[in-house]
Amino acid sequence: MPNPKRRHSQQRGAKRRTHYKAVADTWSIDKTTGESHLRHRAHWSEGKLFYKGRLVIDAPAPIAPAATTEGSGEAE
């Protein structure tokens, strides 16, 4: 593993790290629903999926519950 020949000053490290910034996410208002959402992301509104102001999915598909067996499963 290579190691530095001489010690780097704290200023050198600080100069290198100046570009690391915490940036807040960009929010937008949907022109169709009027709701706020993350930019470049689809969002749900009243059971409908919208992207760029357009309806993508009208309603989510209902999820059927898994079939359950009563008892131990043995026939009596």
C-alpha positions as a printed NumPy array, in Angstrom:
array([[  0.   ,   0.   ,   0.   ],
       [  1.54 ,   3.349,  -0.928],
       [  2.053,   5.879,   1.818],
       [  2.818,   9.585,   1.529],
       [  6.512,  10.417,   1.738],
       [  5.824,  13.629,   3.639],
       [  2.981,  14.714,   5.86 ],
       [  0.193,  16.744,   4.203],
       [ -0.936,  19.854,   5.996],
       [ -4.494,  20.284,   7.307],
       [ -4.974,  23.035,   4.745],
       [ -4.374,  20.616,   1.859],
       [ -7.05 ,  18.268,   3.178],
       [ -9.464,  21.157,   3.708],
       [ -8.912,  22.374,   0.138],
       [ -9.649,  18.911,  -1.196],
       [-12.879,  18.65 ,   0.833],
       [-14.324,  22.05 ,  -0.125],
       [-16.438,  20.479,  -2.859],
       [-18.279,  18.099,  -0.511],
       [-21.518,  19.911,   0.21 ],
       [-24.831,  18.879,   1.695],
       [-27.517,  19.785,  -0.833],
       [-31.224,  19.799,  -0.047],
       [-33.546,  17.88 ,  -2.359],
       [-35.4  ,  19.915,  -4.988],
       [-39.185,  19.894,  -4.632],
       [-41.719,  20.873,  -7.275],
       [-45.448,  21.441,  -7.464],
       [-47.322,  19.124,  -9.816],
       [-49.317,  21.157, -12.338],
       [-52.139,  18.586, -12.451],
       [-52.674,  17.714,  -8.784],
       [-51.068,  20.726,  -7.1  ],
       [-49.115,  18.487,  -4.717],
       [-45.446,  18.883,  -3.921],
       [-43.094,  16.064,  -4.935],
       [-39.423,  15.335,  -5.563],
       [-38.28 ,  16.366,  -9.016],
       [-37.834,  13.66 , -11.654],
       [-39.798,  11.17 ,  -9.536],
       [-43.27 ,   9.719, -10.004],
       [-45.622,  10.356,  -7.074],
       [-48.927,   8.93 ,  -5.824],
       [-51.926,  11.181,  -5.395],
       [-55.367,   9.823,  -4.421],
       [-54.509,   6.302,  -5.577],
       [-53.128,   7.464,  -8.931],
       [-49.518,   7.616, -10.075],
       [-48.405,  10.845, -11.78 ],
       [-45.176,  11.745, -13.582],
       [-44.524,  15.136, -15.207],
       [-48.175,  16.081, -14.732],
       [-49.427,  13.029, -16.622],
       [-51.4  ,  10.099, -15.271],
       [-49.273,   6.95 , -15.449],
       [-51.308,   4.426, -13.445],
       [-54.994,   4.984, -12.751],
       [-55.305,   2.837,  -9.611],
       [-53.046,   0.376,  -7.846],
       [-53.893,  -3.273,  -8.423],
       [-55.594,  -4.826,  -5.391],
       [-53.372,  -7.25 ,  -3.536],
       [-55.13 , -10.536,  -2.808],
       [-54.426, -11.997,   0.632],
       [-52.434, -15.202,   0.697],
       [-54.462, -18.378,   1.031],
       [-54.354, -19.676,   4.577],
       [-55.03 , -23.219,   5.647],
       [-56.94 , -23.883,   8.823],
       [-55.5  , -26.343,  11.324],
       [-52.457, -28.511,  10.755],
       [-53.347, -29.346,   7.162],
       [-54.01 , -33.03 ,   7.829],
       [-57.277, -34.587,   6.636],
       [-59.361, -36.105,   9.4  ]])
